[in-house]
Amino acid sequence: MQKLLLGLRAAAALAGCSKNEEGAGDPDAKSPIVFGSGIEVKAIKTGTQFADNDEIGIYAYKGSVPASAYDGAFLRNAGFVFTSNAFGIGTDDPNADNAYWDRGQTHNFYAYYPVATTVASATGYQLTEATASAAPAVTVKAKAGTGIEEDLLWARLEGQSYVAVTASGKPGLDFTHKLSRISFLVKLEAGAPACSLSNVTLSLDKDQATLNLVSGVQAAGGAAVTLSKDVATATAVTEAGITADDFSPIVPTGASVTDLKLTINGEVITADVSSLGMSLAEGMITTITVTVKKSGTVFTSKIGEWTNGGTNGSTEI
């Protein structure tokens, strides 16, 4: 099972010079807001580092943490682009003229990846803009067959000021996984007859997740969806286990698995999902282990963080 660990920190820094750095410089000179990269281990995106031209979205508010007037952000879905180990506001971004520290205010930042717009993207992401009474939100929809194509990452940094940022030495944005994930391990009990796996199919009761970009709270919704994977050339099951061609779909947090079928030696085997003990929780991966035994097939689920841990449940058919 591929372990997906997120330890992502984007450290806020200051570009440009302060009065002291300039000597006789203008004390009212603007200091651009720049987010420097301090990534330890990258998440769902392939690789362990952001690539040039990757983009995160930022909403930012001055004053107290917003509880209303969400349409009053001074940065509204601002695109900060990764270039040479730092995130800076895109030169053509409509927020560019506002992406500066206000030295007399505190600042509250809310970041997410991947950036969405109010038009649904090819990967199923869509933004709902802020109103006076509702915070901005992003919705992602799972595709039939494959699930969600890109992980949703979110971070916040509240109560920051120009003076505090200068003195503290780069406070950080800690990004977290907001979606859930399922993986499979199919094993053969010692002495059991040889067999091959050719398909894994599961159904979910919900195909969407909507994230409030200010609070970080999300909710599942939408319609049912079925995900499926044909395993290349009916791969032989081993005692060590196979991963169903690394079938590990990203799914909406809070959705429920309503059906699970595996095709082994041409026979469709259905799991009793109600007794698997599965819970598709935020930032967690649920590993379903299928053990082909002499007397039958056992399904076991392990639910844990994408790094470690977990609880177990099992059922036999």
N, C-alpha and C positions, 0 to 999 in steps of 0.2 A: 504494500500500500504506500503510495507516495504521500509523504508527510508534507503538509502545507502549513508553514509557520509564518505568522506575520509578526515582525517586530519592527514596524516601520515608523521612523521618526523623521519628520520634516522640521528642521530647526529654523525658527523665525530669526532673521537677521536684518540688519540695516544696511542699505546701500546708500552711498552719498556721504557727505561730511557733516559733522555737527559743528556748532560754533567754535568749540575748543579746538577741533581738528583744523578748522579753517583759519584760526587766529583772529583776524579782523573780519571774518566772514559775516554774512547776513544771518542774524539769529532767527529770522523767519524763513530761511531757506527750506524748501521742501525736502523731506527724507522719504524716498520711495519704500514701500513695503515689499520685501523680498523674502521668500522662503527658501533657505538653503537646505540641501538634502543631507540627511544623516541616516540613511537607510542601513539597517543591520542585515535583515533577511527579508526579501521581497515576498509578496503573497501570490495570489492566484495567477497573476500575469506570469508568463514564462520568464525565467531568469531571476536574478537576485538584485536587480537594479532597475530603476526607471531608465527608459531610453530617451534620448533627445527627441523633443517634440511631444512627449507624453504630456497630458494636461489634466490638472485637477480643477474642480470648480470651487469657488469661495463665495460665501455670503458673509458680510461683515457689518456689524452695528456698533455705533458709538453710544457711550453711556452705560446704563444698566443692562443686564441680560434681558433680551426682549421677551415680554409676555403678551404683547399686543403690538399694534402698529408694525407688523412684520414687513409691510411694504416700504418701510423707512430705512432699509439697508443702504449704507453708502457704497457697498460693493454688492452687486446683484448678479449672481452666477458668473462672477469674474473668472476668466480662464487664465490660470497661472501655468506657464509652459516650462517644462524641464529642459534646460540647456546648460551644458558644462557644469553639472552637479548643483544646479540651483534652479528654483522656481521663480520666475518673474512674470509680471503681467504681460500678456500678449500685446504687441505693438498696435495691433488693429482692434483690440478689445474696446468696446464702448465704455468700459469702466476705467480706462487707463488714466484719465484726468483726475480720478478720485483715489487712486491707489497710493496714498501718502499717509504718513502718520500725522494725526492732529495732536500736537504736543500738549494741548489742554484737556484731552479726553482720554477715557479708557476705551478699549476696543475689544470686541468679541467676534471671534472668527469661527466659521463652520465650514468644513471642507469635505469634499466627497470625490470619489472616482468610480467610474468614468463620468466625464461631463455629459449632461443631457440637455436637450432643448425641449420646447413645447411640442415639437414634432417627433413622433416615435422614431427611434433609430433602427438600423438594421439588426442590432443586437437586442432590441426589445426595451430599451430605456426611454422614458419620457418624463419631462419636467412639468410640474404644476407650479406656476409662479405664485409668489406671496401676494396676499391681500392684507387689508388692515387687520382682519381677524384670524387669518390662517397663515401658518408658516409655510415657506416653500417646501415642496415635497418631490421626491423622485419615485417613479414606479417602474419596476422591471417585470417583464413577462417571460415565462418559460416557453420555449418552443416545443411543439410536439416532436417526440423522437429524441431530442438532444438535451433539453432543459435550458438553463440560463447560460449564456455563452461567456459573460464576463462577471467576475465577482464585484460586489458593491462594497466599497471601503468608505469609512466615515470617521471624522475626527472633529474635535472642537478645542478651542483655546479661548478662554474668557478672562476678562478683567485685565487686559494688557494695556500698558501705556508706553509712550516713547521712552520715558526715563527708566521704567522698570526693564524694558527690553534691552536698553543700552547697558544697564548695570548687571543684569542677571546672566548674560552670556548665552544667549540663544535658547529661549524656552521652546518646547517642542509640541508638534501636533502628533498625537499617538493615534494612528489609524487602526481600526478594528474591522474584522469581517462582520458583515451584517446579514449575510445569507447563510444557508445550511448546505450540507453536502452529503452524498451517499456514495459508498464504495462497496465492492463485493470481493469476497475471497471464497473460492470453491475448492474444497479439499476432498481427498479420497482416503477413507479409513484403510489402515493396513489390512490386507487380505480381502478387501472388497473387489468385486469384478471391475475390470477396466471400463471406463466410460469417457464420453466426450461432451463438452458443453457447446451448444450452438447458438443460444439466444438467452438474453435476460430482458424481461419486460416488467415495468412497474407503473402503477397509476397513482396520481395524487388528486386530492379533492380540490386543490386550489393551484392556480398557475401564476399568480401575481404576488409581489411584495411591494408595499408602499412605505417609504421611509420619510419621516418628518426630519428635515435637514437641520432644524434648530435643536429639538429635544433628543433626536436619535431614536425615538420610539417608532416601531414599524408594525404593520398589520398585514396579514395575508388576505387575499381575496381573489376575485375572478372566478373562472370556471375550472372544471376538472381537466386534467391533461395526462396523456400516456407517454412514457419514455421507453425507448427500446434500443437494444444493442445486439446486432448479429455478430457473433464471435467468428473471427477468421478461421476458415477451414476446420470447423468443429474441433476446437483445441482439446487435447487429451487432459483430463483431470489428474493431478498428481497428489501425492501425500503432502507435499509442501504447500500445495495450493496454487491456483491461478487466479488472475484478477479480472477475468472477463474482458480481455483486451484493454485493461485500464479504464473500464467504464466507471466513471465517478462523477455523475452529473451534479451541477449546482442547482439547488431547488429553493423555493420560497421558505423562509423561516415561518414556522407555525402551520405549515401544510401537513396533511396526514397521508400516509401511504394507505391506499384503499385496496390495492391488489398487487401481488408479486408472483411472477411465474418464471421458471427456468426450464429451458428445453435441454434435456440430458438424454443422450442416446436416442434422439428423435421423440422422446416422450415429454409432454408438457407437465411439469410438476408445480402445483400451486401451494404457496405457503399460507398458513393461518396468520395473517398479519396482526390480528388482534392480540395474539399472545407473544409477539416478538418484543414488546416493550420499547418500541421505537418512538423517539421524540425528536422532531427535526428542529433543533434549537439554534439560536443565533451563534454564529462562529464555531459551530460544532460539526464534526463529521460522524456519521453513523455508518459503521462497517457491518455489513451483513455477511456472516460466514455460513456457508452451506457445506455440510459434511456428508458425503455420500458413504453410507455404511452398508454392511452386509445385509442388515435387516430393514433398511429404509434410508430416508434422507432427513437430516437434522438441520434446521435453520437456527442460527444464533445471531443476535445483534449486539454490538458494542457501541455505546454512545459516549463520545468524549470530545475534549477540545481538539483542535487541529494539531496540537502539540502532543498531548498525552492525556491519560486518565480515562475514566469511563465506568459505566455500569452495564450489567449483562442481563439478557433475558433469552429464552429459547423456546422452540416449539418443534414437534416432530410430526411428520406426515407419512 
